[in-house]
Each structure stands twice: as structure tokens, then as C-alpha cells.
Amino acid sequence: MSNERTTADGGMETAYGFREVGQGEKQGLVNTVFHRVAERYDVMNDLMSGGLHRLWKDGMVSWLAPSKRPGYRTLDVAGGTGDIAFRIVDASRGAAHVTVLDINGSMLDVGRVRAEKKGIADKLTFVEANAEELPCEDGAFDAYTIAFGIRNVPDIEKALSEAFRVLKPGGRFLCLEFSEVDTPLLDRVYEAWSFHAIPRIGKAVTGDGEPYRYLVESIRKFPNQENFAAMIRRAGFSRVTWRNYSGGIATLHSGWKI
């Protein structure tokens, strides 16, 4: 498979990094990756982004501006370790209830332990489920967030449709994801760092570089800013916009259910 960036027309369903896999095979392979990295996932995020992922996530929750009124409900998808959920609870001054949904039980286990240590377990519900088939009622949530997870979903359009379904009218969709660097020279530096350094760091820290090779390749296969925004619009969202962080290394996409 080519390492060129894919388009909004698809290509992710059978792309396991740069490898082409059979229909239905990708999810199992991705699950294995995250079982292998769960315990060191946040440490590796620091190493992979130079700590910038923390600022990007802060920016995501700041743009969400969660309500401080009781009853505000957020669904955080692919958020097993709790990074986004904890920030939402803090930003809402404890008013928000966050359902943390992840297909990977190992990631959720890490999140549960962290929530207990923070003393906010009562503000969170942890659910093991698939983003393509959410076990949630229509119009159940005020906001849907997903950070660095949607590119690992085989059928992204189905996941976006599900996001639209479970949001209330007036609900907010926010997706933080690695994207296409739009700054000259930075793109070359970032690519060299990604493909050469990150798998080696992963192996040094976790003893296994292969999962990080997949994570890097999956970033390259993910649609760029314009193409992903088009997918969000096709799912039914309005007022679709995005913000680039760090020259486009990461992008925060926003849409509203109107």
C-alpha cells in the first residue's frame, strides 16, 4: 500500500498502517496494539509529542467549554485512560458526568484506576463498546469528544453517524486528531522524527516498537483537514470548523448537531 495520505473517499477500513488487510481484520489488529501499550500509553504520548498532547487536550476542553450546570452529559469515545474525561470534569467544576467509552478493556482498566486515585470515579461511567455501534440512546449527550482515536476506527463514517445520533439537538462534536503538517520544513522534520525515532523510543520504553510503527503509519493514512471536515459534514453536522495545533501536527475539528 502507498504511504500517500488517503482522501475523504475512504481507504481506512482495510488500512492497518501501510499494510492492506482483509475486510473485518483491522479492528482485531488495532485492539492488540492497545492491549500491548495500555500501561505506558500516556508516557509514550509525552515522548511522541514532546508533551504537547497535554496542551492540545487542554485546548480541546477549553473550546468545548463544558457547562457547569448539573445534568451536563458528555460521551468521550476512545478515551479509556481518562485524559479528556478528567479534564472535562475539572472544567465543569464537577458538574459534568462523562461516559468514557473504549473498545479496549486494558485501556479502560487504566482509566478506572486513575479515576479512583483522583477521587472522581462517581463522575465517570466506563463502558467497553465499539464506536461504530454505540450502546447509547438517541439524543443522550450534550457533547461527544474523541481524541487521537478516530483514525483507529475501521469505518469512520459509521462512527461519525453514530456520534450525530447520540447527540442532543444543539450538541457539540469535537475530534482531536493528528493531521497534515502545513508548515514548510516542519513537515520533513516531523516525518523523520515519526518514522525513525518514535518506533525506537517505543521499543526502548515498552520493549516493543511495532505498535508505535502502526500508530505513526496510521497518522499518515488519515484524511487531511479538508477531507475529514467533509466527512463530518456528510454525517449531518453543521458549522464545521477546525483549528490546527503546532503547524497541523494535530487538528481539533468541531461540529454542531442543529
C-alpha positions as MATLAB code, in Angstrom:
seq = 'MSNERTTADGGMETAYGFREVGQGEKQGLVNTVFHRVAERYDVMNDLMSGGLHRLWKDGMVSWLAPSKRPGYRTLDVAGGTGDIAFRIVDASRGAAHVTVLDINGSMLDVGRVRAEKKGIADKLTFVEANAEELPCEDGAFDAYTIAFGIRNVPDIEKALSEAFRVLKPGGRFLCLEFSEVDTPLLDRVYEAWSFHAIPRIGKAVTGDGEPYRYLVESIRKFPNQENFAAMIRRAGFSRVTWRNYSGGIATLHSGWKI';
ca = [
       0.000    0.000    0.000;
       1.202    3.501   -0.801;
       2.208    5.743    2.053;
       0.428    8.697    0.466;
      -2.276   10.335    2.557;
      -5.723    8.943    1.836;
      -8.746   11.032    0.805;
     -12.187   11.540    2.264;
     -13.456    8.816   -0.040;
     -12.094    6.071    2.186;
      -9.172    3.746    2.492;
      -9.047    3.447    6.272;
     -11.297    0.390    6.606;
      -8.615   -2.024    5.402;
      -5.509    0.062    6.154;
      -3.526   -1.243    9.105;
      -0.871    1.439    8.869;
       0.625    0.979    5.401;
      -0.470   -2.667    5.249;
      -3.603   -3.678    3.399;
      -5.614   -6.160    5.479;
      -8.802   -8.067    4.812;
     -12.259   -6.635    5.449;
     -13.017   -7.038    9.149;
      -9.401   -7.709   10.183;
      -8.333   -4.215   11.200;
     -10.243   -3.953   14.487;
      -8.636   -7.052   15.970;
      -5.165   -5.879   14.991;
      -5.760   -2.429   16.476;
      -7.115   -3.979   19.681;
      -3.891   -5.960   20.040;
      -1.836   -2.771   19.672;
      -3.654   -1.042   22.511;
      -3.617   -4.072   24.809;
       0.164   -4.033   24.375;
       0.669   -0.323   25.068;
      -2.083    0.457   27.610;
       0.122    0.662   30.716;
       2.592    3.027   29.057;
       0.197    4.812   26.705;
       0.321    8.225   28.395;
       4.085    8.050   28.916;
       4.511    7.364   25.208;
       2.177   10.242   24.316;
       4.549   12.537   26.197;
       7.558   11.144   24.367;
       5.860   11.104   20.946;
       4.632   14.700   21.198;
       7.258   16.247   23.455;
       4.477   16.775   25.995;
       2.448   18.870   23.542;
      -0.500   16.458   23.640;
      -1.295   17.857   27.087;
      -1.624   21.389   25.699;
      -3.683   20.170   22.731;
      -6.067   18.329   25.070;
      -6.334   21.406   27.298;
      -7.211   23.378   24.166;
      -9.865   20.839   23.228;
     -11.644   21.070   26.577;
     -11.279   24.849   26.621;
     -13.023   25.077   23.232;
     -15.714   22.680   24.446;
     -16.298   24.904   27.492;
     -18.353   22.281   29.351;
     -21.364   23.594   31.221;
     -21.191   23.948   34.971;
     -24.887   23.146   35.317;
     -25.904   19.781   36.781;
     -27.005   17.219   34.219;
     -24.445   18.069   31.539;
     -23.517   14.779   29.882;
     -20.530   14.047   27.669;
     -19.532   10.911   25.799;
     -15.772   10.549   25.441;
     -15.039    7.868   22.855;
     -11.713    6.005   22.631;
     -10.866    7.748   25.891;
     -10.021    4.713   28.002;
      -7.223    6.193   30.094;
      -9.376    9.183   31.062;
      -7.225   12.075   29.862;
     -10.084   14.014   28.267;
     -12.768   12.897   30.721;
     -10.803   14.114   33.748;
     -10.266   17.500   32.116;
     -13.989   17.834   31.351;
     -14.940   17.046   34.957;
     -12.409   19.604   36.203;
     -13.504   22.299   33.714;
     -17.165   21.811   34.672;
     -16.256   22.088   38.379;
     -17.608   18.603   38.906;
     -20.986   19.243   37.274;
     -20.409   17.105   34.174;
     -20.887   13.374   34.028;
     -18.666   11.713   31.440;
     -19.250    8.321   29.893;
     -15.835    7.012   28.890;
     -16.254    4.532   26.060;
     -13.461    2.418   24.618;
     -13.349   -0.841   22.702;
     -10.236   -1.853   24.609;
     -10.650   -3.227   28.128;
      -6.987   -2.746   29.019;
      -7.212    0.996   28.345;
     -10.404    1.244   30.423;
      -8.702   -0.564   33.309;
      -6.022    2.130   33.348;
      -8.699    4.837   33.346;
     -10.651    3.284   36.218;
      -7.556    3.113   38.411;
      -6.660    6.724   37.609;
     -10.219    7.892   38.338;
     -10.183    6.198   41.736;
      -6.858    7.815   42.592;
      -8.250   11.234   41.609;
     -11.365   10.678   43.702;
     -13.757   11.361   40.819;
     -14.921    7.846   39.956;
     -18.525    8.873   40.752;
     -18.391   11.421   37.909;
     -17.499    8.806   35.309;
     -19.022    5.719   33.731;
     -16.675    3.344   31.905;
     -18.145    1.385   29.005;
     -16.438   -1.192   26.797;
     -18.017   -0.818   23.362;
     -17.410   -0.076   19.686;
     -17.534    3.489   18.314;
     -19.332    2.115   15.252;
     -22.203    0.735   17.359;
     -22.721    2.888   20.441;
     -24.882    1.298   23.167;
     -26.500    4.681   23.817;
     -29.943    6.166   23.249;
     -30.616    8.759   20.556;
     -30.029   12.313   21.761;
     -28.486   11.247   25.057;
     -25.473   13.595   25.245;
     -24.662   17.299   25.215;
     -21.195   16.653   23.759;
     -19.202   13.920   22.045;
     -15.414   14.029   22.259;
     -12.766   11.790   20.759;
      -9.014   12.411   20.973;
      -6.469   10.500   18.886;
      -8.896    7.636   18.439;
     -10.976    8.046   15.331;
      -8.200    7.091   12.930;
      -8.146    3.661   14.597;
     -11.838    3.059   13.827;
     -12.207    0.948   10.671;
     -15.470    2.550    9.478;
     -15.024    6.230   10.314;
     -18.186    7.335    8.515;
     -20.231    4.915   10.620;
     -18.631    6.258   13.800;
     -19.436    9.840   12.762;
     -23.040    8.860   12.044;
     -23.275    7.315   15.497;
     -21.818   10.480   17.039;
     -24.554   12.515   15.359;
     -27.253   10.100   16.522;
     -26.387   10.141   20.217;
     -26.070   13.923   20.479;
     -28.953   16.122   21.558;
     -30.093   18.866   19.162;
     -27.606   21.654   19.812;
     -24.985   19.093   20.838;
     -21.284   19.539   20.099;
     -18.867   17.179   18.342;
     -15.143   17.646   18.949;
     -12.412   15.459   17.487;
      -8.703   15.946   18.176;
      -6.514   14.003   15.791;
      -3.074   14.009   14.226;
      -3.289   15.590   10.809;
      -1.347   17.016    7.892;
       1.518   19.369    8.725;
       1.148   22.557    6.688;
       4.382   24.277    7.676;
       7.382   24.040    5.312;
      10.407   22.242    6.774;
       8.412   21.216    9.869;
       6.701   18.556    7.767;
      10.059   16.975    6.875;
      11.384   17.168   10.421;
       8.169   15.703   11.809;
       8.119   12.864    9.288;
      11.727   11.922   10.034;
      11.028   12.011   13.757;
       7.843    9.945   13.374;
       9.138    7.160   11.187;
      12.642    6.813   12.600;
      12.624    7.952   16.216;
       9.203    7.071   17.608;
       9.312    3.276   16.989;
      12.798    3.179   18.544;
      11.647    5.160   21.571;
       8.637    2.871   21.866;
      10.866   -0.170   21.890;
      13.163    1.384   24.492;
      10.307    2.375   26.806;
       7.934   -0.559   26.372;
      10.180   -3.231   24.869;
       8.054   -3.271   21.716;
       8.418   -0.862   18.803;
       5.868   -2.459   16.465;
       2.724   -0.829   17.939;
       4.291    2.592   17.513;
       5.178    1.867   13.908;
       1.476    1.231   13.313;
       0.473    4.418   15.178;
       2.820    6.527   13.066;
       1.679    4.940    9.803;
      -1.990    5.343   10.750;
      -1.443    9.092   11.116;
      -0.146    9.275    7.562;
      -3.147    7.357    6.230;
      -5.721    9.564    7.947;
      -7.586   12.139    5.814;
      -6.217   15.671    5.916;
      -8.076   18.609    7.452;
     -10.295   19.452    4.469;
     -11.176   15.854    3.722;
     -12.025   14.968    7.303;
     -14.152   18.112    7.667;
     -16.093   16.969    4.586;
     -16.737   13.614    6.269;
     -18.064   15.390    9.378;
     -20.430   17.453    7.240;
     -21.663   14.355    5.430;
     -22.572   12.837    8.801;
     -25.023   15.711    9.274;
     -23.046   18.213   11.339;
     -23.290   21.971   10.810;
     -20.872   24.857   11.406;
     -17.935   22.505   10.869;
     -14.599   24.179   11.563;
     -11.137   23.225   12.731;
      -8.080   24.598   14.494;
      -4.548   23.488   13.723;
      -2.119   22.958   16.568;
       1.660   23.014   16.179;
       1.596   23.640   12.435;
      -1.009   20.968   11.757;
       0.669   18.121   13.637;
      -2.675   17.922   15.414;
      -6.037   19.368   14.422;
      -9.147   19.953   16.504;
     -12.354   19.548   14.487;
     -15.684   20.934   15.663;
     -19.262   20.417   14.503;
     -22.767   21.005   15.836;
     -25.969   18.991   15.647;
     -28.529   21.608   14.654;
];
